[in-house]
Amino acid sequence: MIIVLAALLGVALIVVLREGSPRGKAADSVTPEPTLEHARGSVVRALAIAEGKLLARNPLVIAGVALSGTALFAVGQGSRLFLDDMGVALMLFPMAGMTLIASNLAVLRGRRDGLEEQFGSCPVGPTARTIAHSLALAGPVLYACIVAAAWTITARALGSIGRPHVVELLTGPILVACAGLVGILLARLLPRSAASLFMVIAIGFLEGALSAERGHLKPLAPFMPTLYQPVEVETRPRGWHIVYLLGIAGALAFGAIARHRRGPRIWSALGLAATLAISAAFAQYRAQTPARDARAAAWIATPEAFQSCRHHGLVTYCAYDEYAELIDRWRAPVDGVLALVPAPVRARPLLLRQRLPAEAISGMERLEIRAALPFPVPSAGPFAWSDDGAIHPDMTLCNHSREPRCQIVLAESAAAWAVGLPISRTHPADPAAGDLPTEKERIAALGLMDSSGQARAVVALWLTLQSTPGIRGAPPDTRARQANRGTTYTLTPCQEGPPVAWSFKDTGYARRLSERPAAEVSARLASMWTIVTDPRTTTRQLAQIFDLQVPTLAMGAPPPAFNDC
């Protein structure tokens, strides 16, 4: 992507340099403002249509569309449209830069060709031509709208959930319009083609400076980035930011007009646009109120007050309203596990409730929300939820790009719950756990339970493999086994699943069980469920019961999808 961007900028530079120096006198010195006011409307309309066609076919604009479209779909189609829609504006930046250069070159076309003197015979002057060039930006803006709409439709078709905010999607096309207006204003103030390239670079640096990680000027950036983490509880002043950009667009447009025509109406319009932009800029900072901070804290601490639940037998699935579409995806791996366990286990109630991951709370950047939480959050160090006996899918589990991970996390969690293994961490993982000398110490520091050698661990792994057909058929990853310096691993290294350390040897025996018919193994396990789920029953005893051969080294390695965070 960087190579393509550099190539396109190189092409733009060549185009600008080959334009040559201007010939003839500047229009500013030879062309008075005409008095044929009655002809202005129709002439401006015709000129805008002609310039619009040229701009829409401009190679730079087409290249910008291609680059933005490629970038938008290369980074992924999103998983949560109501959160990922903010990235559309950023991906349209290449198109905005190309539109700036193209509009600047369009305004300076007559100057480069030495035709400015001929404009004196036209029924309209530079003011009307400026208006026409501004209206011609409708083509690039329409392109931007099409790209944003195509991204939305494609993302939805590929399994993304929710609906995007229309206001957020409109930010990108408005940025394209603003960029084109910058090019027009620059041509009127500094009629040199090369200036547009430097302006694109300057705007890029401005965006980077305003959206700095620790800065407080993020709302003033053309593309408003994530204001703070976690993004799920962020209050984005989308509406005010659109007004802010529209005010800037108006100021740019009337500023370009004022270059050739000054009067009370022009100055009033320019002042009104500037006032609108400044007022909206200040309004963005007032969007985050104490009431919204308190609601965000309640959204985190009491999810049941903001969630919808569905009951399927004795299993209850609860998700935030905007995530309710994920419930149907949660059911498949859970139902797969429950179909293989004895009836008494299926008769136990099970709750799956979505909640914000502990890691997101530990990294919370807005102190007002952290202070409003009803439970303490360490200012330094990781946070851990208390164990409430429920399985907790996170905010992105089971979107279209993480389906294998969804199957593993939920199947592993349901299997651990069925055999009596823990499903929640008792304490957060120690970041320095990897530096401890022994594996036993590392496992304890990570907040994991070592299930090595327990028959119930083999049963849980077998249930996980059987309920995730997409994972069961994946070949073992022997490289992962060889790279591990110990005898255990976690199926969910991203800390999403149960806090259990599984042994490679137990994994091999689970694969041995998977070689037999699932119905046969399930029936035999049901007849001795109390024994095989007893923590005192060993893997060796289970192997003797089922007459399992010693697994090979390769069989003990987890499939590649297990390590896919």
N, C-alpha and C positions, 0 to 999 in steps of 0.2 A: 504493500500500500504506500509506504514512504517513497519507494522507487517510482511508482506511478505518479505520485504527487510531484516529485522533483522533476520528472519528465514533462508533466503538463506545465509547470511553472517555467521550465526551460523553453517550451514552445511559446508560451505567452511572452517571454522575454524576447525571443526572436521576432515574433510578430510586432512587438512594440518598436524594437530597434529598426526593423525594416520599413517602418512607416515613413521614415525620413523626416527631415526638418520641415517646418511649415513654409509655404511659399505665399507670397502676396502679403497684403496688409491684414491686420487683425480686424475682425468685424466690429470690435468695440470702437474703432477709430473711424470707420467709414459708414456704418449702418445706423441711421437714426431709427428711433421707434416709429413705425408707420402709423398713419392716422386712419387706416381703413378698418375701423373697429367692427363694422358690420360683417366683414368677410372672415373675421378671425375664427369664429366657431367652426365653420365648415372646413377651413384650411387646416386648422389645428387637428381636426378629426382625421382628415385625409393624411396629414403628415404623421400623425401618431400611428395610423394603420400601416403606413409604408415603413416607418422605422421599427414598428413592432415585428413585422415580417422579417426584416433584416436581422434584428436582434435575436429572434427565435431561431434563425438558421445560422447564427454566428458559431463558428467552430469552437470558440472558447466556451460559450454557453453549453453547447452540446457536450463538450468534454467535461464541464462541471457537473452536468446531469449524470453522465456515466460514472464519474468518480464518486459522487455522493451516493448514487444508487448502489455501486459496488461496496462502498464502505458500510452502508446501512445494512446490507444483507450479509456482509462478511462477518460482522461482529455478532451476528445472531439475530433471530427474529423476535427476541424477547420472550419472557415467560409470564410476566405479569404486566399486561398492557397498561394498567392504571398507574404503574410505577416506571416502566421502561419507556414510556412515550416521551420522557424528557430528553432521551438521547437522539431523537429525530432531528432536533434543531442543531445539535452538534455535528451530526453526520452531513448536514446540508451546508456546512461551512465552506467546503471546497467549491460548491456551486455558487455560493455567495461571493467568494473571491473572484471567480471567473466572470460573474455578472458585473462586478465592480469594474474590472478591466475592460470588458466588452462595452459597457455603457460609456465609459470614459472615451474609448476610441471612437464610438459612434458620434459623440458630441464634437470631437475634434476632427472629424472626417473632412469637413469643408476647409478647415485651416490647413490640414496636411496637403490637400489637393490644390491649394491656392484659389479657392472659389469663394472666399469670404466676401470679396468685393461684389460678387454677383448677387449676394443676398440683399443688397440694397434695393433691388428691383422686385423683391418678393412682397406680397401683400401683408406679411407679418414679419415681426422682428425677432431678435434673440429671445425675448421673453416667451413668445408663443412657441418657439422651437424648444425652449427648455421644458415647457409644459408638455409638448408632444413627446420629447424623449422620456419624460417621467411616466407618461401614460404607456409608452412602449414597453415598460418593465412588466406589463401584465403577462407577457409570454413566459419569462423566467419564473415569475411567481406561480403561474399555472403549472409549469413543470415541477416546481417544488411541491405543490399540492398533490400532484399525481404521484410523485415518489413517496410522500408521506402516506397517502391512501393505499398505495400498493404494499407498503411495509405492513400496514395495519391488517389488510386482508390476508396477506401471506402468513403473518404471525398467528392470526386467528385460525387459519386453516391448518397450521402445523401444531396446534394444541395449546397455544397461549390462552390464558384465562383473563376474564374481565373485559372492560371496555376502556379505551384510552380517553383522556380528557381532550376534547376538541380544542380547547384553548391552548393546551400544551402543544398539540400538533400544529396549530397555526403559528406558533413562534418561529418555526423554521422558514416558512414562506415570507413572513414579515421581515425576518433578517435578510433574506434575499433581496426584498424590495429596498430595505435600508442600504444595503451594500450598493445596489444600483444607483440610488440617490447620492451616495457618497461619491461615486464615480462622476456623476453629472456635476455636482457642486465643485469637485476638484478640477474638472475641466474648465469651469467658469472662472475659478480663482487662480488656478495655476495651469494654464493651457500647455502642458508638456506631457506627452504620452508616457514617458518613463515614470512620472510621478505616481501613476496608479499602482505600479508594482511595489514601490516603497510604502504606499498606503496600505496595501494588503498585508505586508509584513508588519507594519505598525499596529494594525488592528489585531493581528495575531498575538503580538506581545501584550497589547492592552487587555485582551481576553484572558491571557495567562496570568497577568498581574492581578486583575480584579477577582479572578476565581481561585486565587491562591488558597492552599489548604487551610492556613491559619488566619486568613484575612477576614475582615468584617465587611468587605465591599462586594461580596458575591452577588447580592441582588442587583447590583449596578452593571454587572457583566452582560454583554449582549446575549450570550447563552448563559442562563442562570443554572449553575451546577447544583448538585446536592448541597443543601445548606448545612446539614449536620447529620450524623448517624445516630441511631438506625433510621434508614430511609422510611421504614413503615410508619413511624410516628412523626415524620417531618411535616410541618405546615408550609406548603409552598404558595406564595402569593402569586399564583398564575395569572389571575385577572389583572392585578395591578401591574405585573410585568408586561403584559400585552399593552396596556395603556401607556406604560413607560416607553415601549418601543414605538408605538404609534405617534407619541409626542415627538420622539427623536426623528421619525420619518417626516412628520410635518415640518419640523424645524429645518431639516435638510432641504426639503422641497422649496419652502418659501425663502430659504437662504440663497438657493440657486437663482430663484426668480428675482430676488432683491439685488442681484449683481447688476442687472440691467434696468430694472424698474423699481423705483423707490416711491413710496407714497404712504399715506395713513393706513390704507387698507392692508398693504403688504406688511408694514411694520406691526400692525395690530395682529395679523394672522401669525406672523413670526413670534411675537411675544406670547400669544395664546398657546402656540405649540410648545414653546419652551416652558411656559408655566405648567402646562399639562404634564410634560416629562418630569419636571422637578417635583411636582406634587405627587405624582405616581411613585417616584423614587423614594420619597419619604414615607409614603403609605406602605411600601413593601416592608419597612422595618417595624411597622405597627401590627403586622399580621399575626405575629406570635404573641398571644396574650396569656396572662396567668390562667384564665379559664381553659384555654386550649392546652396549656401545659398539664393542667390537672386532668383533663380528659385523656390526654395521651398516657399519663401515668395509670389512669384507671383502665385504659385499653390493654395495657401490659399486665397489670396486677390482677385484674378480674376479667379474664377473657370470656367467662360465661355470660357476662352482661352484654357482650357485643357479638355473640355467636349464634348461629343456627345449628340445630342438632337433627340428626336423622337416626332412626332406630332400625336396625336389621337384626332381628332375633334378639339376643341378649347383648349385642354389641351396639354401642352408641358412638356415633361419629359426630364431632362438633368442630366447626370451622368458622372463622370470621366470615361475615356475610359476603364480602368481595372474593373470598376464596372458596365458596361453597361448591364450586364446580369440581374441586379436587376430591371431594368425598367419594365419588364413584371410582376414582383411580386408587384410592386407599383400600377399597374393599377387596380387590382381586388378591393381593398377597395375604391379607388377613383371612379371607375365606379359604384360601388354599391351605393355610396352617390348620384352621379349625376343622376342616374336612378330614384331617388325618389323625386327630386326637380323639380320645374316648369321649363318650357322651357326658360323663360327669364333668369333664373339663369344659366342654362346650356349654354346660349349664351354668358356668360361673359368669357373672356379668363382667364385661370388659368395656373400658372407656378409652376412646382416642380423642384427645382434645388438642387442638392446635395452639401453640404459644410461641412467643418470641424466644429464640435461642439464648442461652445464658451468655454466650460470647458477645451477642449484640448488646446485651445490657451492660456487660463489662466495658464495652467500647463506647457507651453512650456519651455523646459530646455535649449535649445541652444539659447543663447542671440544674436548670429549673425543673426539668422532667425527672431527673434523678432524685432531686430533693423531695418531689411530690409523691414518690413511691412509698407505699405503706411498709416496706421492708428495707433493711439496710443493704446498700450496695458498696462494697469496698472501693475506696478511692484509688487504691493501688492493689493490684492483684485481681485474679479472676473471680467471677460470681458463679454461684451454683444454685439452681432451684432446689427446693425441698422435695422429697419423695412423696407423691400423693397417690401412687399406685396406678397411674394412668400412663398410656403411651402418648407421646407428644410429637406429632409431625411438626416440622419447622415450616417457615413461611414459603419456601420454594420447593418443598418435597413434592415430587410427582408432576412437575411440569414436563413439557414435551422433551426437553433436552436431558432430563435426569430420570427417565423411566427405569433404567436398570438400578440406579441408586435407590429409587423409591421402593422397588421390589425387595431389595436387600434389607433396607432399614426397617421396613414394616414387618416383613416376614421374620427377620431376626428378633425383633422386639416381641412379636406375638409368640414366637417359639420359646423365647426366654421366659415370658410370662407363663406359658403353658407348663413348663417343666420346673418352675420355681426359682429360676435365676433372676437376679436383680434387673430392673429395666430403667433405673435412674441412678445417676452418680450420687454418691454420698458426699463427695467434696470435689471441687474443681481440679482440673489437671494442673500440675506444677509445670510451668514453662521450662524449668531446669531439670526435668525428669530424665532427659536424654543423657545428662552428664553423670548420672549415678552409676556406680561400678557394677552392680549386679542386676540381673533381670527382675528378680523378686522385688528389689527396691524400686526399680523403674515402674513396674506394674502398680505398686501401691501408691507411688507419687502421682501417677496418672489417674488415680481414682477408679482403677479397674479391679475386678475380681478375677483371680486366676482359676479357671475352670479345668485346668489340665488334669487328665486322668479320671474325670468324672463321667460316668455313663450318661448322665442327663445332658452333658455337653454334646456328646455324640448324637443323642436324640434331637436336641435343638438344632444342630447343624444339618441333620438329615431332613428335619421339617423345613428348614430354610431352603435347602436345595430343591426339595420336591415341590414347594409352593412357588418357586421362581423358575419356570421353564426356560425363560430367556437366559438365565444365568447358568442353569444346570447344564446346558449344552455347550457352554464356553469351555475351551481347553484350559487346563491348569497353567498357571504362569510360574514356571520353574525359576525364572529369574528373580521373582519376588521372594521365593523360598530361599534361594541362595544368598540374596542380599540381606536377609534378616539375620541379625547377629544373635538371636535367641531362639527359643523353642515355641514362642507364642506370637500371636498377631491379633489385630482387631479387624472385624469386618467393616467397621465404620470409623476409620481414622479421623474423620471430621467431627467426631463427638456427637453424632446425631442419634445413634442407636444405644442399645443397652451397654452398660459399663462392664463388659465381659472380655477377658483375654482368652482366646481360643488357642488350643495347641495344634500344631501341624499334624501331630500323630492322630489326635481325635478327628481332625478333618479327613484324614485318610480313611479312618474307619467309617465315617459318615458316607464317604464315596463308595466304600464297599457295600454298605447297606443300600445305597442308591442303585446298585447293580441288580437288585432283586425287585420283583413287582411291588409297587407301593402298597397295594391293597393287602398283600400278604404280610408285609412288615408292619403296617398299621394295625392289623388285627392281632398280631402277636404282641406288639407293644401294649395294646389295650388290655390284654389278658394279664400283663404283669407291670402295669403302669406304676403302681406304688413302688415296686422294686427298682425299676430302671430310672425313676426320677428321684430316688433317695440319694442325697449327697454322699452317702457312704458306699454306694455301689460304684465300682471302678470300671474303667473302660475295658480292662482285661476280662472282667466278669461278663460284661455285655458281649464281648467278642466270643466268649465260650458259649453263651446262650444261643447266639445266632450262628455259631461255627464260622466266624469270619477269618479269612486269611489276613496275614500281616500286610498292610498296604505298602505300596512302593513309595519311594521318596517323592516322586512327581505327584502322586495322589494327595499328598498333604499340602500342596500349594493351593492358595485361593485363586479363583478365576480372576482375570484382569479387571473385571468390572467391580470387584470388591474394593479395589484401591482407587477407584475413580471418584475423586472429590469434586 
